[in-house]
Every structure is written in C-alpha cells, then in structure tokens.
Amino acid sequence: MSKNTAKGSRNFYGEYSLEQWIKLILTKEIILPDYQRAFVWSEEDVRELITSLKDGLFIPPITIGNYDGKTNYILDGQQRLSAILIAYLGLFPKKEKFKFSMSEYQGTANDNDDIAEEDEDIMPLEWQFNYFTKVGQDKQSILEKIEKDKYKTKNYDLDSNFWKDSYIGFSLIIPISDEREEQQKLYSSVFRNINIKGKSLTRLESRKSLYFLKEDFDKWFSPRFANGVTINNFPIDFVRYLSLLSQYKKNGETGRLAQYYKTKMETYYESYILAEVNKQGTMFTPLLSKDNQDRYDRLEEFLKADCFSKGFASIIDADVYLFGAIYFIIAKNKKVSITEELQSEIKEKIQGFKGNYMHSKSPSALKYLRSRIQSSIDIYRTYASDLTNSNDEA
C-alpha cells in the first residue's frame, strides 16, 4: 500500500469534562512526548486554575497529536492536565523531594563564563503525572501506592459535580502524511510555537524538540554521559561542540566558523540540527548516523578521565580539552587516549589563552573561539590514531 507523504494535518475540535480528562490520563490514552517540560506550576497556579474552572472562565484547550494512528501525545497542556490530576488526588509534590537531579534540564554552560543569576529561571520540579499513572489507574490505588512522604496533602474542596460539569476543550491534530519523519517534524513545529500559561519555552526546551525530528537522534545530540562534564557546575552544551566541528569538517579550517552568527548562536545550532536530520545543507557536513554507538562509547570512555570528572572552571579550559577529542573520536572515527604529554600540552595552551586579558574577558568572541578550536584539534592530531580494521571514517 502506498504511503501518503503530503504535508500538513487534519484538525478536530471538541471538549471533555474533567472526569473524562482524568480517565484519559490514568488509562494512558494520552501521554507526554519525551521533550515535554517537567512541572513548573506552583501551588498558587493550581488553585488559580481550579478557581477559573469553578467560575466558568475560559481555559485554553489542550492540543493533542495523534502519532502513527496509535499514540496520542499531549503537545500543549501538560501543566493544566497535571494541575487537574493533582487537585483530583488532593496532593502536591514537595519541592525538596523532586529537585532536578537530571542535569540535562539545567541550562548549559554559556560561552562567556558568566554566572547566571539565581532567580533567572523558575526551577521546575522533576515530576510528571506519570509518577501517578505508573502506580495505578484509579484514585484509590494511586493514593495507596505512591510514596506519601514526597507529597503535601491538599484540600481543594471539590465535589463530584465539579469533575462532571467542568469542561476543557481540545484540538486533535492528525498528520496527513504517513511518514514518521513528516509526523515528527509537524509535532516538533507545533510544540516550538506554543507557550504555556505565559511561561515561555527556554532556549533549551525549544531546541530539544528538534532533537526528536529524526528517530533515535536525541541520544546523539544530548548524550547522557555529556551531562557529567561541567563548566562552573553547568553541563556542557554538546550540540555546540558538534555544530562547530561539523562546519569545521565542511570547511577544513576555522576562518569562517559561525560567521554572521555571533549574536544568534542558537539559530546556528538549530541550523546544524536540521542539517543532520535532513542530511542536506551547504554549511555543515553531517556527523551523525544511526550507527554512531561505537564512537559515542569511545568518547564516553575517554571522558571518564579525572580531568573531566572534576569539571572545568572556564569555557576556555573545556574547549581546549573537548573540541579536539570530539572531533577525532566522533567526526573522524579515531581513538584517542589521555596521556601526561597530551594533558601537558593542553594545560600549556590554556595558560597561554588565559594570559591574554581580552581572551579571558570575552571568550565567546568568534576570533577567540576559533583559536581554541584550531589549537585543540592541532594538539589532538598527534595523539589520535586509526582504529584497527576501521574503514568507516566519517
């Protein structure tokens, strides 16, 4: 049977009572895609939503995307539906019990070694409603099985009529195309254009939705092991390294890296991701494929060295250590070992860069960034070697 490859979607609209929404959540007929946010609403936000529903005020509809004709993803409405389920169960997750331990949600280290203001972003809870749905499909079983010490008991003073008579609308998006990649592109586009309750997507949340445009590529753009390599306690931005090295491999030199993108590097990173996903474009040479596991395993092993586990104090240190390693292991499919001689050369180069006042003051300046990339690659070139029986150089 031929597949429909047309772009766009068929859209359907309606509404469900809160009782019906809760059933859809608990029976897992609607689920969250991997790139959806954790829970960012406060107790006050939950109460405001309940009050609005009691007063019959308009609540923005939930957006659902049907994937492959089987799975229904919540594209917009996670916070609202989570709040409804929390109120239904009479609970609220304790902040101290659901602190984000997964560093991939943290902001990544920035290019200028700046220390972010403490209140710059609202720190979300490492909690989603699947903490409830994985232990039960009804109120009684959930309340019996959850870890009660992790939740506050709340009384929202709601009777059965509230759940039966309060409604929230929905928009159901069904892609016209049968192609998985076209469906993924459609849903990623929808997610990126949505803001929830006035809380804008962070640059990482927005970008992370692109990681899922191609199946299984999210693990290449954001490998878990990279979260353990930090700069000022923030994980490195792995896509930053991949994108710059992809263009370096394309050009063969650093002179035009990120040219015209100094003030819009996030756009540069997104352009790189799309080049990898679509395997086309004039600026980048794709580095990734579905068969990258061996290279990533090698890089993960390389990053277990003590010099990485302690973290870096500066983007300058990180770049000199990492660009060459990632280039030769991922882009060139070679092997590299940490030796005393290699570390000595790296440290000497770092000291030289930091001895330049302007470089230390503005490490994100493209001329300094390019210098670090070229120096790192030049240093590692001596220590990189071919794999035995390797015929797979990217």
C-alpha positions in Angstrom: 0.0 0.0 0.0 1.4 3.4 -1.0 2.0 5.9 1.8 0.6 9.4 1.9 3.6 11.8 2.1 1.6 15.1 1.9 2.4 17.7 4.5 0.0 19.3 6.9 -2.6 17.9 9.2 -6.4 17.3 9.7 -7.6 19.1 12.8 -10.5 18.2 15.0 -12.0 20.1 17.9 -14.2 19.3 20.9 -14.3 19.2 24.7 -14.1 16.8 27.6 -15.3 17.0 31.1 -12.5 17.0 33.8 -13.7 13.5 34.7 -13.1 12.4 31.1 -9.6 14.1 31.0 -8.6 12.3 34.2 -9.7 8.9 32.8 -7.7 9.6 29.6 -4.6 10.4 31.7 -4.9 7.4 34.1 -5.5 4.9 31.3 -2.6 6.3 29.4 -4.7 7.1 26.3 -2.9 10.4 26.3 0.8 10.6 27.1 3.7 13.1 27.1 6.3 13.2 24.4 9.9 12.9 25.7 10.8 16.5 25.1 7.9 17.9 27.2 8.7 20.0 30.2 8.7 18.9 33.8 6.2 20.5 36.2 6.7 24.3 36.6 3.5 25.3 38.2 3.2 26.5 41.8 0.5 25.6 44.3 -1.0 29.0 43.6 -1.1 28.3 39.9 -3.1 25.1 40.6 -5.6 27.0 42.8 -6.0 29.7 40.2 -6.8 27.1 37.6 -9.4 25.4 39.8 -10.9 28.8 40.7 -11.2 29.7 37.0 -12.9 26.3 36.3 -15.3 26.9 39.1 -16.1 30.3 37.8 -16.7 29.0 34.3 -13.9 31.1 32.8 -12.2 30.2 29.6 -9.3 27.7 29.8 -7.1 27.3 26.8 -7.7 24.0 25.0 -5.4 21.0 25.2 -3.5 20.2 22.0 -3.1 16.5 21.2 -1.2 15.0 18.3 -2.1 11.5 17.0 1.1 9.6 16.1 1.1 6.7 13.7 -2.6 6.3 14.3 -1.9 4.8 17.7 -0.3 7.1 20.2 -1.9 10.4 21.4 0.7 12.9 22.6 0.0 16.0 24.7 1.6 18.7 22.7 0.3 21.6 24.8 -1.5 21.3 28.1 0.9 19.3 30.3 0.8 21.9 33.1 -3.0 22.2 33.0 -3.7 18.5 33.0 -1.0 17.9 35.7 -2.7 20.5 37.9 -6.1 18.9 37.4 -4.8 15.5 38.3 -3.0 16.9 41.4 -6.2 18.6 42.5 -8.2 15.4 41.9 -5.9 13.4 44.1 -5.6 16.2 46.7 -1.8 16.3 46.6 1.1 18.5 45.6 4.7 17.3 45.0 7.2 18.6 47.6 10.0 20.7 46.0 12.7 19.2 48.1 11.7 15.7 47.1 11.6 16.4 43.3 14.7 18.5 42.8 16.1 18.1 39.3 18.9 15.6 39.5 19.0 15.2 35.7 21.4 17.8 34.6 20.1 17.8 31.1 17.3 20.1 32.3 19.8 22.6 33.7 20.8 25.5 31.5 24.1 24.6 29.8 27.3 26.5 30.4 27.3 29.7 28.5 30.0 30.9 26.1 31.3 33.8 28.3 31.8 32.1 31.6 29.1 34.2 33.2 27.5 33.1 36.4 23.7 33.1 36.0 21.6 35.0 38.4 20.0 32.6 40.9 16.4 33.8 40.1 16.9 34.0 36.4 14.7 31.0 35.7 12.0 29.1 37.6 13.5 25.8 38.6 10.9 23.1 37.7 10.1 20.0 39.6 11.4 16.7 38.4 7.9 15.4 38.4 5.3 14.5 35.7 1.9 12.9 36.1 3.4 9.5 35.0 4.6 9.3 38.6 0.9 8.6 39.3 0.0 6.6 36.3 2.8 4.1 36.7 1.4 3.0 40.1 -2.3 2.9 39.4 -5.2 3.7 37.1 -7.6 5.0 39.8 -7.5 7.3 42.7 -7.6 4.7 45.4 -4.7 2.6 44.1 -2.6 5.6 43.4 -3.0 7.0 46.9 -2.2 3.6 48.4 1.0 3.0 46.3 2.7 6.4 46.0 5.5 7.5 48.3 3.4 9.6 50.6 6.3 11.4 52.1 7.1 13.1 48.8 3.7 14.9 48.6 1.8 17.5 50.6 -1.8 16.7 51.3 -4.1 19.4 49.9 -7.8 20.0 50.2 -9.2 21.8 47.2 -12.8 21.4 48.4 -14.2 19.9 45.2 -17.3 17.7 44.9 -18.2 15.2 42.2 -20.2 17.7 40.3 -17.1 19.8 39.7 -15.4 17.0 37.9 -18.5 16.1 35.8 -19.7 19.6 34.9 -16.4 21.4 34.2 -15.0 21.2 30.7 -11.8 21.9 28.9 -11.6 21.9 25.1 -9.1 20.1 22.9 -7.6 20.3 19.5 -6.7 17.0 17.9 -4.0 17.1 15.2 -3.8 14.1 12.8 -0.9 14.4 10.3 -1.9 13.8 6.7 1.4 12.2 5.9 2.0 8.5 6.9 5.8 9.1 7.0 7.2 9.1 10.6 9.7 11.8 9.9 7.0 14.1 8.5 4.8 13.5 11.5 7.8 14.2 13.9 8.5 17.5 12.0 4.9 18.5 12.3 4.7 17.9 16.0 8.0 19.5 16.7 6.9 22.6 14.8 3.6 22.7 16.8 5.4 22.4 20.2 8.0 25.0 19.3 5.3 27.6 18.6 3.4 27.1 21.8 3.8 28.9 25.1 2.1 27.5 28.2 0.3 29.9 30.6 2.5 32.7 29.6 5.7 30.8 30.6 8.0 31.0 27.6 9.9 28.0 26.5 13.6 28.2 27.4 16.1 28.1 24.5 17.0 24.5 25.5 13.3 23.4 25.7 12.7 24.9 22.3 15.8 23.3 20.8 15.3 19.9 22.4 12.1 19.5 20.5 14.3 19.4 17.4 16.3 16.5 18.7 13.2 14.3 18.1 12.8 15.2 14.4 14.6 12.0 13.5 14.1 8.9 15.4 16.8 8.0 17.9 18.9 11.1 17.1 18.1 12.7 20.5 20.7 10.4 22.1 23.4 11.8 19.7 22.5 15.5 20.3 22.3 15.1 24.1 24.1 12.0 25.3 23.6 11.4 29.0 27.3 11.0 29.7 28.0 14.6 28.5 25.9 15.9 31.4 28.7 14.8 33.7 31.2 17.1 32.1 30.6 20.6 33.6 31.7 24.2 33.4 31.1 26.1 36.6 28.8 23.2 37.6 26.6 23.5 34.4 26.7 20.7 31.9 28.4 21.3 28.6 26.2 22.1 25.6 27.1 19.1 23.4 25.3 20.4 20.3 27.6 23.5 20.5 30.6 21.3 20.0 29.0 19.1 17.3 27.8 22.1 15.3 31.1 23.9 15.2 33.0 20.8 14.4 30.6 19.9 11.7 31.2 23.2 9.9 34.9 22.8 10.6 34.9 19.4 8.8 33.0 21.0 5.9 35.4 24.0 5.6 38.6 22.4 6.6 39.5 25.5 8.6 38.2 27.8 11.3 38.2 31.1 9.5 34.5 31.2 8.7 33.1 29.2 11.6 29.8 30.7 12.8 30.3 33.7 10.5 27.4 36.2 10.9 26.0 34.2 13.8 27.9 35.9 16.7 24.7 37.3 18.2 22.4 34.4 17.2 24.3 31.2 18.0 21.0 29.4 19.0 19.9 29.8 15.4 23.3 28.4 14.3 22.8 25.3 16.5 19.3 24.8 15.1 20.5 25.0 11.6 23.1 22.4 12.4 20.4 20.1 13.9 18.3 20.4 10.8 21.3 19.7 8.6 21.9 16.4 10.5 18.2 15.5 10.4 17.7 16.2 6.7 21.2 15.2 5.6 21.5 18.3 3.5 22.6 21.9 3.6 25.5 23.9 2.5 27.0 25.0 5.8 27.5 21.7 7.6 28.8 18.2 7.0 26.6 15.7 8.8 28.5 13.8 11.5 25.8 11.5 12.8 24.0 8.4 11.7 22.1 5.6 13.4 25.4 3.7 13.7 27.2 6.1 15.9 27.1 4.0 19.1 30.7 2.8 18.9 32.1 6.3 18.5 30.0 7.6 21.4 31.0 4.6 23.6 34.6 5.5 22.9 34.0 9.2 23.7 32.2 8.2 26.9 35.2 6.1 28.0 37.6 8.9 27.1 35.6 11.4 29.3 35.9 9.2 32.3 39.5 10.5 32.9 40.0 12.5 36.1 40.5 15.8 34.2 36.9 15.6 33.0 35.1 14.3 36.2 36.3 17.3 38.3 34.6 19.7 35.9 36.0 22.9 34.3 36.3 26.3 35.8 36.1 28.1 32.4 34.8 27.7 28.9 38.4 28.1 27.8 39.6 25.0 29.7 36.6 23.0 28.4 37.1 24.0 24.8 40.8 23.1 24.6 40.1 19.8 26.2 37.0 18.9 24.3 37.0 20.2 20.7 39.9 18.0 19.6 38.7 15.0 21.4 35.2 15.1 20.0 36.5 15.9 16.5 38.8 13.0 16.2 36.5 10.5 18.0 33.1 11.4 16.6 33.9 13.2 13.3 37.0 11.3 12.2 36.2 7.9 13.9 39.6 7.6 15.5 40.8 6.7 19.0 42.5 9.0 21.5 44.0 8.2 24.9 44.6 10.7 27.7 48.4 10.8 28.4 50.5 13.0 30.5 52.1 14.5 27.4 48.6 15.4 26.0 47.4 16.9 29.2 50.7 18.9 29.5 50.2 20.4 26.0 46.6 21.2 26.7 47.3 22.9 30.0 50.1 25.0 28.5 47.8 26.1 25.7 45.1 27.0 28.2 47.5 29.1 30.3 48.5 30.9 27.1 44.9 31.8 26.3 44.1 32.9 29.8 47.2 35.1 29.8 45.5 37.1 27.1 43.4 39.6 29.0 40.9 40.1 26.2 40.6 36.4 25.6 39.8 35.8 29.2 37.4 38.7 29.3 35.4 37.8 26.2 35.9 34.1 25.4 32.8 34.0 23.3 34.3 36.3 20.7 34.5 34.3 17.5 38.1 35.0 16.9 39.0 33.5 20.3 36.5 30.6 19.9 38.0 29.8 16.5 41.5 29.9 18.0 40.6 27.4 20.7 39.0 25.1 18.2 42.0 25.1 15.9 44.5 24.7 18.8 42.6 21.8 20.4 42.4 20.0 17.1 46.1 20.6 16.3 47.1 19.3 19.8 45.0 16.1 19.5 46.1 15.4 15.9 49.4 14.0 17.3 47.6 11.7 19.8 44.8 10.4 17.5 45.2 7.1 15.8 43.3 4.9 13.4 41.1 2.0 14.6 42.2 -1.5 13.8 40.4 -2.7 10.7 38.4 0.6 10.5 37.1 1.6 7.2 34.4 3.9 8.5 35.9 7.3 8.6 33.1 9.9 8.5 
